[in-house]
């Protein structure tokens, strides 16, 4: 009995001690701990925290108690063996074994019960973060400018693998850039190539710097004359073409691209500022292979049909891989001496002769989709934005010209460092007929051509979101899941950008993200070039989400925000913000009077996060 009472007393001591260790809040973290430790050292006293000292005492006590009780059990066993059947000695031995076992149970039960009860209490109070240790959330350094900052997209993507050795490196910004930031001795002519400005952009083998003491990126980066630079006429997309093949034929090679913080926009202001002021960098892995597979068309909108299309339709061509943006984008307007002709839009109105339509070609969707919008302003959408139309009651013919072939097909020939037709990011000419062989320009060879008719009407249907993944307020979402937004109609690809569709964390996190999209058929499957596409699905790839810990009361929330800047293929903005409802009271989220849709519920003001951050229009 005395032994059992002793064990119970020790159990209480352990229980109280654990409460002190686990229950003590880190309130002293508000004190300058360096000053406290300095005073302790000067006085000759220990600078060790009280909780750590108590924890060490408890650990030592548990070790001693374990030894004591095991010794008691061994001692009782010895008494039992030498009892020679004496009932008194046998009973005494059994009593010691029983008391020792009960003592062990009391000691260790007190530890388990204290840990569990305190953990649950702190979790319920939202203070559980002090009871256990969790890995700190991780943000990729110098990454937030992609999507959240000034960079719209780049190729190859972040952490991409199996990139061919003959790839070009493309970067698209959200605003026009000063070409001098990336071009050395720029001749101010987008129709030519120049050397790279290595003061502001570095391309180098990652392993040459990582783990190499004293080696800086600029020491091993590609030289200025080793990279030819071209850019689109809007000064937003720059293409860096290494003269020699990247990597080698024996093993995969990792490369890093770093954009320095001194880079400037066309207006003279800094590209990077605020939280992203240190610039931007990313890495990708180059394989041992060279890409000699020509690109092909996988979607053409609007499809050929006996029925005419409303004249405000946007023309789209989507390829199966990233294309050289300088080769597929530009402007046709002879009045401004802009004569981009790698793609031509030829209109033949009723009773008139055929003429090329004035307008601009823009690249989007990860450099896979090019869109044409005319310069003929014809109406306004619900947001007050201008709608542009093709000629009415006309036959519209689209001619996408393959680039001329070099002496080493399918590689395209270059004139002044540029292609005279469509080519991919590896320099392969278009395979317009999809037979796997690049044969060069010409309708009978590899130009891609189709036609459709226009009406004299203007489509004003407002797009609507019909599906979201992850769902509204969905929990336990995979940290790397792709965010998907499906619309009830075809959408204008260039409007599905990182300003119109944003991914916002409800905590301070350097979160990069990029947008892509695909056309779906009536069965919500990817539509091929022979099918009539019905829906558009936008996809958001992103940095890893931070993992919530319910046991500690730590939750990380993310908010996909789709603004009314997203537009249908007929250039109509999403206003009101029709979408899935989170209430049986509403068939569709948002109304004319409540145009915002916040977590599936209509609202007359902009949505906010759990922490009160306004998410904007």
C-alpha positions as CSV (number, residue, x, y, z in Angstrom):
1,X,0.0,0.0,0.0
2,X,2.8,2.4,0.9
3,X,4.5,1.7,-2.5
4,X,1.2,2.3,-4.3
5,X,0.8,5.7,-2.5
6,X,4.3,6.7,-3.4
7,X,3.6,5.9,-7.0
8,X,0.4,7.9,-6.9
9,X,2.3,10.9,-5.4
10,X,5.0,10.6,-8.1
11,X,2.2,10.4,-10.8
12,X,0.7,13.6,-9.5
13,X,4.2,15.2,-9.7
14,X,4.6,14.1,-13.3
15,X,1.1,15.3,-14.2
16,X,1.6,18.8,-12.8
17,X,5.1,19.0,-14.2
18,X,3.8,18.2,-17.7
19,X,1.1,20.8,-17.4
20,X,3.8,23.3,-16.6
21,X,5.9,22.3,-19.5
22,X,3.2,22.0,-22.1
23,X,0.9,24.6,-20.8
24,X,3.3,27.4,-20.5
25,X,2.6,29.9,-23.3
26,X,5.5,31.5,-25.1
27,X,4.6,34.9,-23.7
28,X,8.3,35.6,-23.0
29,X,8.8,35.6,-26.8
30,X,7.7,39.2,-26.6
31,X,10.8,40.0,-24.6
32,X,14.2,40.5,-26.1
33,X,15.6,37.1,-25.4
34,X,19.1,38.1,-26.4
35,X,19.2,40.6,-23.6
36,X,17.8,38.1,-21.1
37,X,20.5,35.6,-22.0
38,X,23.2,38.2,-21.8
39,X,22.1,39.0,-18.2
40,X,22.1,35.4,-17.2
41,X,25.6,34.8,-18.6
42,X,26.9,37.8,-16.9
43,X,25.5,36.7,-13.5
44,X,26.8,33.2,-13.9
45,X,23.3,31.8,-13.7
46,X,21.8,29.4,-16.2
47,X,20.1,30.9,-19.2
48,X,18.1,27.7,-19.8
49,X,14.3,28.2,-20.1
50,X,12.3,27.0,-17.1
51,X,10.1,24.7,-19.2
52,X,13.2,22.9,-20.6
53,X,14.7,22.5,-17.1
54,X,11.4,21.0,-15.8
55,X,11.1,18.7,-18.8
56,X,14.7,17.4,-18.3
57,X,13.9,16.8,-14.6
58,X,10.7,14.8,-15.5
59,X,12.6,12.8,-18.1
60,X,15.3,11.9,-15.6
61,X,12.7,11.1,-12.9
62,X,10.8,8.8,-15.3
63,X,14.0,7.0,-16.1
64,X,14.9,6.5,-12.5
65,X,11.3,5.4,-11.7
66,X,11.4,2.9,-14.5
67,X,14.6,1.4,-13.2
68,X,13.2,1.3,-9.6
69,X,10.0,-0.4,-10.5
70,X,11.7,-2.9,-12.8
71,X,14.1,-3.6,-9.9
72,X,11.2,-4.2,-7.6
73,X,9.6,-6.6,-10.0
74,X,12.9,-8.5,-10.3
75,X,13.2,-8.5,-6.5
76,X,9.7,-9.8,-6.0
77,X,10.4,-12.5,-8.5
78,X,13.4,-13.5,-6.5
79,X,11.4,-13.6,-3.3
80,X,8.8,-15.8,-5.1
81,X,11.5,-18.2,-6.2
82,X,13.0,-18.7,-2.7
83,X,9.6,-18.8,-0.9
84,X,9.7,-22.7,-1.1
85,X,5.9,-22.7,-1.1
86,X,5.6,-20.6,2.1
87,X,2.2,-18.9,1.7
88,X,3.2,-15.8,3.6
89,X,6.4,-15.2,1.5
90,X,4.6,-16.0,-1.8
91,X,1.8,-13.6,-1.0
92,X,4.3,-10.9,-0.1
93,X,6.1,-11.4,-3.4
94,X,2.9,-11.2,-5.4
95,X,1.9,-8.0,-3.5
96,X,5.2,-6.3,-4.4
97,X,4.8,-7.3,-8.1
98,X,1.3,-6.0,-8.2
99,X,2.1,-2.7,-6.5
100,X,5.1,-2.2,-8.8
101,X,3.0,-2.9,-11.9
102,X,0.3,-0.5,-10.6
103,X,2.9,2.1,-9.9
104,X,4.3,1.9,-13.5
105,X,0.8,2.2,-14.9
106,X,0.0,5.3,-12.7
107,X,3.3,7.1,-13.6
108,X,3.0,6.6,-17.4
109,X,-0.8,7.1,-17.4
110,X,-0.3,10.5,-15.7
111,X,2.0,11.5,-18.6
112,X,-0.3,10.3,-21.3
113,X,-3.5,11.8,-19.7
114,X,-1.8,15.2,-19.1
115,X,-0.5,15.4,-22.7
116,X,-3.8,14.4,-24.2
117,X,-6.1,16.6,-22.0
118,X,-3.9,19.6,-22.4
119,X,-3.5,19.2,-26.1
120,X,-7.3,19.0,-26.6
121,X,-7.9,22.0,-24.3
122,X,-5.4,24.2,-26.1
123,X,-6.7,23.0,-29.5
124,X,-10.2,24.1,-28.5
125,X,-8.9,27.5,-27.4
126,X,-6.9,28.0,-30.6
127,X,-3.6,27.8,-28.6
128,X,-2.4,24.4,-29.6
129,X,0.6,25.6,-31.5
130,X,2.6,25.5,-28.3
131,X,2.1,21.8,-27.5
132,X,3.9,20.3,-30.5
133,X,6.4,21.3,-33.0
134,X,5.4,21.6,-36.7
135,X,7.5,22.3,-39.8
136,X,7.5,25.9,-40.8
137,X,5.5,26.7,-44.0
138,X,7.8,27.1,-47.0
139,X,7.7,29.6,-49.8
140,X,9.9,29.3,-52.8
141,X,12.3,32.3,-52.8
142,X,12.1,35.0,-55.5
143,X,8.9,33.3,-56.9
144,X,6.0,35.6,-56.0
145,X,6.3,37.9,-59.1
146,X,4.8,35.1,-61.2
147,X,1.0,35.7,-61.2
148,X,1.0,37.8,-58.0
149,X,3.4,40.3,-59.4
150,X,4.6,41.7,-62.8
151,X,5.2,38.4,-64.6
152,X,2.3,36.8,-66.5
153,X,4.1,33.7,-67.6
154,X,7.3,32.1,-68.8
155,X,8.6,29.1,-70.7
156,X,9.9,26.6,-69.6
157,X,7.7,26.6,-66.5
158,X,8.9,26.5,-62.9
159,X,10.6,23.2,-62.1
160,X,9.7,21.9,-65.6
161,X,11.5,18.7,-66.6
162,X,12.3,17.0,-70.0
163,X,12.9,20.3,-71.7
164,X,14.7,19.8,-75.0
165,X,18.2,21.1,-75.5
166,X,17.2,23.4,-78.3
167,X,14.5,25.3,-76.4
168,X,14.0,29.0,-76.4
169,X,13.3,30.8,-73.1
170,X,10.3,33.1,-73.1
171,X,9.1,35.6,-70.5
172,X,5.9,37.6,-70.6
173,X,5.3,40.6,-68.4
174,X,2.0,42.3,-67.6
175,X,3.2,45.7,-68.8
176,X,5.5,46.9,-71.6
177,X,9.2,46.6,-70.7
178,X,12.2,48.8,-71.5
179,X,14.0,46.6,-74.1
180,X,17.3,47.9,-72.8
181,X,16.7,45.9,-69.6
182,X,17.2,42.6,-71.6
183,X,18.9,43.6,-74.8
184,X,22.4,44.8,-75.1
185,X,22.8,47.8,-77.5
186,X,19.2,47.4,-78.7
187,X,18.5,48.7,-82.2
188,X,14.9,49.4,-81.2
189,X,13.6,47.1,-84.0
190,X,11.5,44.1,-82.9
191,X,12.0,42.6,-86.4
192,X,15.6,41.8,-85.6
193,X,17.5,40.0,-82.8
194,X,20.2,41.4,-80.5
195,X,22.6,40.1,-77.8
196,X,21.3,39.6,-74.2
197,X,22.0,42.1,-71.5
198,X,23.6,40.0,-68.8
199,X,23.4,42.8,-66.3
200,X,19.7,42.2,-65.8
201,X,19.2,38.6,-66.9
202,X,21.3,35.5,-66.2
203,X,21.0,32.0,-67.5
204,X,23.3,29.5,-65.9
205,X,23.7,25.8,-64.9
206,X,22.2,25.6,-61.4
207,X,24.8,23.1,-60.1
208,X,27.7,25.3,-61.1
209,X,26.6,27.7,-58.4
210,X,24.9,25.6,-55.8
211,X,27.4,23.9,-53.5
212,X,30.3,25.7,-55.3
213,X,32.0,27.9,-52.8
214,X,33.0,31.3,-54.1
215,X,31.3,30.8,-57.5
216,X,28.7,33.4,-58.4
217,X,26.0,33.1,-61.1
218,X,27.4,35.8,-63.3
219,X,30.7,33.8,-63.4
220,X,29.1,30.8,-65.1
221,X,26.1,32.4,-66.9
222,X,25.7,32.3,-70.6
223,X,27.6,35.2,-72.2
224,X,25.8,38.1,-73.8
225,X,26.8,37.0,-77.3
226,X,25.7,33.4,-76.6
227,X,22.0,34.3,-76.5
228,X,20.0,36.1,-79.2
229,X,17.1,38.2,-78.0
230,X,13.8,39.1,-79.8
231,X,10.6,40.6,-78.5
232,X,7.0,41.2,-79.4
233,X,5.9,44.6,-80.7
234,X,3.9,45.3,-77.5
235,X,7.2,45.0,-75.5
236,X,5.7,42.5,-73.1
237,X,7.2,39.2,-74.3
238,X,10.9,38.5,-74.7
239,X,12.4,35.4,-76.3
240,X,16.0,34.3,-75.4
241,X,17.5,31.9,-77.9
242,X,20.8,30.3,-76.8
243,X,23.1,30.0,-79.8
244,X,24.4,26.6,-78.7
245,X,22.4,23.7,-77.4
246,X,21.8,23.7,-73.6
247,X,23.1,20.9,-71.5
248,X,24.7,17.8,-73.0
249,X,23.9,14.5,-74.5
250,X,25.0,12.4,-71.5
251,X,22.9,13.6,-68.6
252,X,20.1,15.9,-67.6
253,X,21.2,19.4,-66.7
254,X,19.4,21.9,-64.4
255,X,19.3,25.6,-65.4
256,X,18.3,28.7,-63.5
257,X,17.1,31.9,-65.0
258,X,17.4,35.0,-62.8
259,X,15.8,38.4,-63.6
260,X,17.7,41.1,-61.6
261,X,15.9,43.7,-59.6
262,X,17.3,46.6,-61.7
263,X,15.1,45.7,-64.7
264,X,12.8,48.5,-65.8
265,X,9.4,48.9,-67.4
266,X,8.9,51.0,-70.5
267,X,7.8,54.0,-68.4
268,X,11.1,53.9,-66.5
269,X,9.8,52.5,-63.2
270,X,11.1,49.3,-61.6
271,X,9.6,45.9,-62.7
272,X,10.0,44.6,-59.1
273,X,8.9,46.4,-56.0
274,X,7.5,45.9,-52.5
275,X,7.6,42.2,-51.4
276,X,9.1,41.2,-54.8
277,X,11.8,43.9,-55.0
278,X,14.7,41.3,-55.0
279,X,13.8,40.1,-58.5
280,X,12.6,36.8,-59.8
281,X,14.2,33.4,-60.6
282,X,13.2,29.9,-61.5
283,X,14.8,26.6,-62.6
284,X,14.0,23.9,-65.1
285,X,15.7,20.7,-66.2
286,X,17.0,20.2,-69.7
287,X,17.1,16.6,-71.0
288,X,19.7,15.0,-73.2
289,X,17.3,15.2,-76.3
290,X,16.8,17.7,-79.1
291,X,13.2,18.4,-80.1
292,X,12.7,17.6,-83.8
293,X,8.9,17.1,-83.7
294,X,6.9,19.9,-85.5
295,X,3.9,21.5,-83.8
296,X,0.3,21.0,-84.9
297,X,-3.1,22.6,-84.5
298,X,-5.4,21.0,-81.9
299,X,-8.2,23.5,-81.9
300,X,-9.5,26.2,-84.3
301,X,-12.4,28.5,-83.2
302,X,-14.9,29.2,-84.6
303,X,-15.1,25.9,-86.4
304,X,-16.3,25.6,-90.0
305,X,-20.1,25.5,-90.1
306,X,-23.0,26.1,-92.3
307,X,-24.5,28.5,-89.7
308,X,-23.0,32.0,-89.5
309,X,-21.4,33.3,-86.3
310,X,-22.2,36.6,-84.7
311,X,-19.6,39.1,-85.9
312,X,-18.0,39.8,-82.6
313,X,-16.5,36.4,-82.3
314,X,-12.8,36.0,-81.5
315,X,-10.7,33.8,-83.7
316,X,-8.5,31.3,-81.8
317,X,-5.9,28.8,-82.9
318,X,-4.5,26.5,-80.2
319,X,-1.4,24.3,-80.8
320,X,-0.3,21.2,-79.0
321,X,2.9,22.9,-77.6
322,X,4.4,26.2,-76.8
323,X,5.0,28.4,-79.9
324,X,7.6,31.1,-80.5
325,X,5.5,34.2,-79.5
326,X,7.3,36.6,-81.9
327,X,6.4,34.3,-84.8
328,X,2.7,34.0,-83.9
329,X,1.8,37.5,-82.6
330,X,1.7,40.9,-84.2
331,X,-0.5,43.5,-85.8
332,X,-1.8,44.0,-89.3
333,X,-2.4,47.6,-90.0
334,X,-0.7,49.0,-93.1
335,X,-1.8,52.5,-92.1
336,X,0.7,52.2,-89.2
337,X,3.2,50.3,-91.2
338,X,2.5,47.1,-89.3
339,X,2.2,44.2,-91.7
340,X,2.4,41.0,-89.7
341,X,1.5,38.3,-92.1
342,X,2.4,34.9,-90.5
343,X,-1.3,34.6,-89.9
344,X,-3.8,36.3,-92.2
345,X,-7.5,37.0,-91.7
346,X,-9.1,37.5,-95.1
347,X,-12.8,38.7,-95.4
348,X,-15.0,38.6,-98.4
349,X,-18.3,40.5,-97.6
350,X,-21.3,39.8,-99.8
351,X,-20.9,41.6,-103.1
352,X,-17.4,42.9,-102.3
353,X,-13.8,41.9,-103.0
354,X,-11.7,40.1,-100.4
355,X,-9.4,42.1,-98.1
356,X,-7.2,41.4,-95.1
357,X,-8.9,42.4,-91.8
358,X,-7.0,44.9,-89.7
359,X,-6.4,43.8,-86.2
360,X,-3.9,42.2,-83.7
361,X,-2.8,38.7,-82.8
362,X,-2.1,37.9,-79.1
363,X,-0.4,34.9,-77.6
364,X,-1.8,33.4,-74.3
365,X,-2.5,30.0,-72.6
366,X,1.1,29.2,-71.9
367,X,2.2,30.3,-75.4
368,X,-0.2,27.7,-77.0
369,X,-3.1,29.8,-78.1
370,X,-3.1,32.8,-80.5
371,X,-6.2,35.0,-80.8
372,X,-7.2,37.6,-83.4
373,X,-9.3,40.7,-82.5
374,X,-10.2,43.2,-85.2
375,X,-9.9,47.0,-84.9
376,X,-13.5,47.6,-85.8
377,X,-15.3,48.9,-82.7
378,X,-18.9,47.9,-82.9
379,X,-20.5,47.9,-79.4
380,X,-20.0,47.9,-75.6
381,X,-20.3,45.0,-73.2
382,X,-22.0,45.1,-69.7
383,X,-18.8,46.4,-68.1
384,X,-18.6,49.3,-70.6
385,X,-15.6,47.8,-72.5
386,X,-15.4,48.1,-76.3
387,X,-16.4,45.1,-78.5
388,X,-14.7,44.7,-81.8
389,X,-16.3,43.0,-84.8
390,X,-15.4,41.2,-88.0
391,X,-17.0,42.3,-91.2
392,X,-20.7,41.4,-91.3
393,X,-22.3,38.9,-93.7
394,X,-18.8,37.8,-94.9
395,X,-16.9,34.7,-95.6
396,X,-13.9,34.8,-93.2
397,X,-10.8,32.8,-94.2
398,X,-8.0,32.1,-91.7
399,X,-4.6,31.3,-93.1
400,X,-1.8,30.2,-90.7
401,X,1.4,30.0,-92.6
402,X,4.2,27.5,-91.7
403,X,7.7,28.8,-91.4
404,X,10.1,28.2,-94.2
405,X,12.4,25.2,-93.7
406,X,16.1,25.2,-93.1
407,X,18.5,22.7,-94.5
408,X,17.8,20.6,-91.4
409,X,14.0,20.1,-91.3
410,X,11.8,20.3,-89.4
411,X,13.9,23.2,-88.1
412,X,12.7,26.5,-89.6
413,X,14.9,28.9,-91.5
414,X,15.5,32.3,-90.0
415,X,15.7,35.7,-91.6
416,X,17.4,38.3,-89.5
417,X,17.1,35.9,-86.6
418,X,13.3,35.6,-86.9
419,X,10.9,33.1,-88.5
420,X,8.9,34.0,-91.6
421,X,6.0,31.8,-90.4
422,X,4.8,29.8,-87.4
423,X,7.3,27.7,-85.4
424,X,7.4,26.3,-82.0
425,X,9.6,27.1,-79.0
426,X,12.3,24.7,-80.3
427,X,12.3,26.3,-83.8
428,X,10.3,23.6,-85.6
429,X,8.1,24.7,-88.4
430,X,4.3,24.1,-88.3
431,X,2.9,20.7,-89.3
432,X,-0.4,22.2,-90.6
433,X,-1.8,18.9,-92.0
434,X,-0.9,17.0,-88.9
435,X,0.9,14.1,-90.7
436,X,4.0,14.3,-88.5
437,X,6.2,15.9,-91.1
438,X,7.0,19.6,-91.5
439,X,6.9,20.4,-95.3
440,X,7.0,24.2,-95.1
441,X,4.6,27.0,-96.3
442,X,1.9,26.5,-98.8
443,X,-1.8,25.5,-98.8
444,X,-0.9,22.1,-100.3
445,X,2.0,21.7,-97.8
446,X,1.7,22.7,-94.2
447,X,-0.2,26.0,-93.9
448,X,-3.3,25.6,-91.8
449,X,-6.5,27.1,-93.3
450,X,-10.2,27.1,-92.6
451,X,-13.2,29.4,-93.2
452,X,-16.5,30.4,-91.6
453,X,-19.3,32.9,-92.2
454,X,-20.4,35.9,-90.1
455,X,-23.9,37.3,-89.5
456,X,-24.8,41.0,-88.9
457,X,-25.7,40.3,-85.3
458,X,-23.8,40.8,-82.1
459,X,-23.8,38.2,-79.3
460,X,-24.3,39.6,-75.9
461,X,-24.6,36.5,-73.7
462,X,-23.0,36.8,-70.3
463,X,-20.7,33.9,-69.4
464,X,-21.4,31.9,-66.3
465,X,-19.2,29.7,-64.1
466,X,-20.8,26.2,-63.9
467,X,-18.2,24.2,-62.1
468,X,-15.4,24.9,-59.5
469,X,-12.7,22.6,-58.3
470,X,-11.9,22.5,-55.4
471,X,-15.5,23.2,-54.4
472,X,-16.7,26.1,-52.3
473,X,-15.3,25.8,-48.7
474,X,-13.9,22.4,-49.5
475,X,-11.5,21.1,-46.8
476,X,-8.5,18.8,-46.8
477,X,-7.5,19.9,-50.3
478,X,-4.4,18.4,-51.8
479,X,-1.5,20.9,-51.4
480,X,-0.7,20.8,-55.2
481,X,-4.2,20.4,-56.6
482,X,-4.9,22.3,-59.8
483,X,-7.6,24.9,-59.4
484,X,-10.2,24.5,-62.2
485,X,-13.0,26.9,-63.3
486,X,-15.4,25.7,-66.0
487,X,-17.5,28.2,-67.9
488,X,-20.8,27.5,-69.7
489,X,-19.5,28.8,-73.0
490,X,-16.2,29.3,-74.9
491,X,-14.1,32.1,-73.4
492,X,-11.5,34.5,-74.8
493,X,-8.2,32.9,-74.0
494,X,-6.3,36.2,-73.5
495,X,-8.8,37.3,-70.9
496,X,-8.1,34.3,-68.7
497,X,-4.9,35.8,-67.3
498,X,-3.5,36.2,-63.8
499,X,-5.1,39.6,-63.2
500,X,-8.6,38.4,-64.2
501,X,-8.3,35.1,-62.3
502,X,-6.3,35.4,-59.1
503,X,-5.3,33.0,-56.3
504,X,-5.1,34.9,-53.0
505,X,-3.8,33.4,-49.7
506,X,-5.4,34.6,-46.5
507,X,-1.9,34.8,-44.9
508,X,1.4,36.4,-45.9
509,X,2.8,33.9,-48.4
510,X,4.9,34.3,-51.5
511,X,2.4,32.4,-53.8
512,X,3.2,32.1,-57.5
513,X,0.5,30.9,-59.9
514,X,0.0,30.6,-63.7
515,X,-3.1,30.3,-65.9
516,X,-3.9,27.9,-68.8
517,X,-7.1,26.8,-70.5
518,X,-8.6,24.2,-72.7
519,X,-11.8,23.8,-74.8
520,X,-14.2,21.0,-73.8
521,X,-16.8,19.1,-75.8
522,X,-20.4,18.5,-74.8
523,X,-19.2,15.6,-72.6
524,X,-16.8,17.9,-70.7
525,X,-13.8,16.2,-72.3
526,X,-11.0,18.0,-74.1
527,X,-12.2,18.8,-77.6
528,X,-10.1,17.9,-80.6
529,X,-9.8,19.8,-83.8
530,X,-12.6,17.8,-85.5
531,X,-15.1,18.5,-82.7
532,X,-17.3,21.4,-81.9
533,X,-16.1,22.8,-78.6
534,X,-18.8,23.9,-76.1
535,X,-17.1,25.0,-72.9
536,X,-13.9,26.5,-71.7
537,X,-12.0,25.3,-68.6
538,X,-9.5,27.6,-66.9
539,X,-6.7,25.9,-64.9
540,X,-4.5,27.5,-62.2
541,X,-1.2,25.9,-61.3
542,X,0.5,27.3,-58.2
543,X,3.1,26.9,-55.5
544,X,2.3,24.3,-52.9
545,X,-0.5,25.4,-50.5
546,X,0.5,25.4,-46.8
547,X,-0.9,22.5,-44.8
548,X,-3.4,23.3,-42.1
549,X,-3.1,21.5,-38.7
550,X,-6.5,21.1,-37.1
551,X,-5.1,19.7,-33.9
552,X,-3.2,22.9,-33.4
553,X,-5.9,25.2,-34.6
554,X,-3.8,26.4,-37.6
555,X,-5.8,26.9,-40.8
556,X,-4.6,28.2,-44.2
557,X,-7.3,29.4,-46.5
558,X,-7.0,30.3,-50.3
559,X,-9.4,32.3,-52.4
560,X,-9.7,31.9,-56.2
561,X,-11.0,35.2,-57.4
562,X,-12.6,35.4,-60.8
563,X,-13.2,39.1,-61.8
564,X,-15.6,40.4,-64.4
565,X,-12.6,41.0,-66.7
566,X,-12.9,37.4,-67.9
567,X,-14.7,37.5,-71.3
568,X,-16.6,35.1,-73.5
569,X,-15.2,34.3,-77.0
570,X,-17.7,37.1,-78.1
571,X,-15.8,39.6,-75.8
572,X,-18.6,39.8,-73.2
573,X,-17.5,40.3,-69.6
574,X,-18.8,38.2,-66.7
575,X,-21.2,40.7,-65.1
576,X,-23.1,39.9,-63.0
577,X,-20.8,37.1,-61.7
578,X,-23.1,34.2,-62.3
579,X,-21.8,31.0,-60.7
580,X,-22.5,28.0,-58.5
581,X,-24.7,28.8,-55.5
582,X,-23.9,27.6,-52.0
583,X,-27.5,28.0,-50.8
584,X,-30.8,26.3,-51.7
585,X,-32.3,29.7,-51.7
586,X,-30.5,30.7,-54.9
587,X,-30.5,28.8,-58.2
588,X,-27.4,30.8,-59.3
589,X,-25.0,33.0,-57.3
590,X,-25.2,36.7,-58.1
591,X,-28.0,38.8,-59.4
592,X,-28.3,42.2,-61.1
593,X,-28.8,43.9,-57.7
594,X,-26.2,41.7,-56.0
595,X,-23.5,41.2,-58.8
596,X,-20.8,39.7,-56.6
597,X,-20.7,36.0,-55.7
598,X,-18.9,35.3,-52.4
599,X,-18.4,31.7,-51.5
600,X,-21.5,30.8,-53.4
601,X,-23.7,33.6,-52.0
602,X,-24.8,36.8,-53.8
603,X,-23.5,40.1,-52.4
604,X,-23.8,43.8,-53.3
605,X,-20.2,44.5,-52.3
606,X,-16.8,43.0,-53.0
607,X,-16.0,39.7,-51.3
608,X,-13.7,39.5,-48.3
609,X,-11.5,36.8,-46.7
610,X,-12.0,35.3,-43.3
611,X,-9.5,37.9,-42.0
612,X,-11.4,40.8,-43.6
613,X,-9.1,41.4,-46.7
614,X,-11.1,42.8,-49.6
615,X,-10.7,40.7,-52.7
616,X,-11.6,43.4,-55.1
617,X,-14.0,43.6,-58.1
